[in-house]
């Protein structure tokens, strides 16, 4: 049977296990669709209303120093990250609709 290394299929017994198994818990969010004018201070100000933040990073081009239009926000808790994802995905920030997803490791 497929499922776990031991051959036990937990999907039938615990249907939600498929969701939990598929997405590891995370406190780090990817934020895409940022305006080139959005900086780390703006991003932190908008996201910190959803919980305590460990780190905010807007990715910039190493030559020009200009934003590449995406960044990351890491929260202290999964609850805060989940809330921020639900509340901020699709919202308008600096004239752009941002996309928020869990960051991949």
N, C-alpha and C positions, 0 to 999 in steps of 0.2 A: 504494500500500500504506500501511497505517496503521503507526504505530510511532515513527519519528523524522522530523524535518523533511525529511530528504533522501529519504524514501520507502523506506528500507531497513527491513525488518521483522526486528528482532533477536530477537523472541520465539521463533521457530522454531529459530534457531541456538543461542541461549542462554536456555533456559527460566527460569533464575533471574533473568534480567534484568528480568522483569516485576515481581518482588518488589522488587528493588533500585531500579527506576525509580519504583515506586509510593510507597515510603517513604523520604524523604530521611533521611540520617543525623542523629541527634540525641543530645544529651547532657542534654536537659531533659525531666523527667517531670512529668506531671499526676498529682496524688494526690487522689482524691475519696473521699467517704464518711467524712471525718474527724469525730471527736467535736468538739463545740463547745469542749471543754476542751483539745484538742490544740494546743499552741503550737509555735513554730519550734524551740525547744530540743529538745522531745520528738521532733519530726520528724527533726531533724538526727541526734540520738543513734541513732535506729532505722536510718536510711538510710546513715550513714557507715561502717557495717560492710561495705558493698559497694564502697566506693571513696572517693576524695577528692572533696569537695563544694566547689563554687564558691559556691552560694547556695541558701538555703532561704527560702521565702516562704509564709506562711499568709495567705490573703485574708480580710480583716475588713471588716465593715460600717463605713463612715466615720462614721456617727452614733453607733452603740452601742459600737463597738470590738470587738464579738463576732465570732468566727470565722464565716465563711459555710459552713464544712464542706469546703473544698478548698484545695489549695495546690500549690506547685511545688518541685521539687528539681532543681538543675542540677549535674551531675557534670563532672569534668575530662576524662573519657574516655567514648567510646561503649561500651567494654567494661564499665565500671562501671555505666553506665546500663542496659545490657541485662541484666546480672546482677541489679541491683536490681529491675527490672521483673519478671523471672521469679520471683525469690524473694519479693517483697513483695506482688504482686497477690493479693488475697483473704485476706491475713493479718489477724489481729486486732490492733488498736491502740486502746488506751483504750476497750475494750468495743465497737468497731465493726469490721466487715470493710471494709478499704479497697480501693479500685480504683486501679490504677496503669496508666497509658498514656503513650505518647510525647505530649508537648505539641505542639500545632499552633502554627505561626508566626503 
